[in-house]
């Protein structure tokens, strides 16, 4: 018996040796790109079940791809949200402004005006269109690439830039990494750099809303890489068990910071298919189709408001640029992927749809782009008057004691008073008065 145990431990005998599978992307730097393996469904062919349907009726939609905009730039099928031209132009404007904002903030980081930035190029629809499908007071729990939500909800660009520059106008007093915004007035929960923490927070908030008999739902966004975090799975469990009025948006942009989606399980199944095991409704959506994104988010919102349950949505998209200003995608993926991506660019597709409807043209698009660039430039100049990175201490030292306790404890009050006295001795004219 002892010999048999030892033999088993050594893996001996006639049994074949085990092999460990390590996911490997199809293309590396210098490789030719062929996305023929990506199955792109025909626009308009996907059934649209009733929002109150059993979750099992959506299982087929977890492996298909909901699409509205066809190759002819027209809207097709039952998922067409039938938005009027003014709404489509507003949506296009929000996406164009988001891209213009990204471009200028990226340049600002390269110029040393801030330490860090993250663009959402190619993914604008997953935040802008989704946000427009929600009510303005629905609580959103974003990740760090949903700046389009704030722009859609009218949050001032100057305030966003103040936060990015961590200057004296920063409402968060320089305590957050750049781009990790927060705005209670816009129902925008504080962004966390700890991946996937926003998912159980969103579910908990939605449970509280239901417990209080409120009418507001919650929505959260997470990247496909972060679905491998335990927090995401805990969120799915609680959402299913308590029928929380929440939408779990997974933005599958194919890449985490330097690892492709296979390391999060993308080789085995779609990310929307994770809904099946939890008993959630699930939808897999063309994330570069602004109309499909809007329609799916509205469907999930209506379902949540009807107490029919939570929904997990996978937005199938592509990260066109680096993960952040700290990342160089040329080191791990082919430079040709962006151009070859079969689902195109969300802004171009919505623009072309409006042109096909006779509601837009190239000249108006060019004018919109110029206007967006000028709007961002003006906001940047205004924010820069409050300071940029490295140009002095923007927040008074004593602010480190604030916003921690509702009532400041006596020992912190003493330390705060001492720091004020010391500052007055060192800077008799005030820190910003020189």
Secondary structure, 3 states (H helix, E strand, C coil): CHHHHHHHHHCCCCCCCCCCCCCCCCCCCCCCCCCCCCCCCCCCCCCCCCCCCCHHHHHHHHCCCECCECCCCCECCCCCCCCCHHHHHHHHHHHHHHHHHHHHHHHHHHCCCCCCCCCCCCCHHHHHHHHHHCCCCCEEECCCCCHHHHHHCCCCHHHHHHHHHCCCCCCCCCCCCCCCCCEHHHCECCCCCCCCHHHHHHHHHHHHHHHCCCCCCEEEEEEHHHHHCHHHHHHHHHHHHCCCCEEEEEEECCECCCCEHHHHCCCCCCCCCHHHHHCCEEEEEECCCHHHHHHHHHHHHHHHHCCCCCEEEEEECCCCCCCCCCCCHHHCCCCCHHHHCCCCCHHHHHHHHHHHCCCCCHHHHHHHHHHHHHHHHHHHHHHHCCCCCCCCCCCCHHHHHCCCCCCCCHHHHHHHHHHHHHHHHHCCCCCCCC
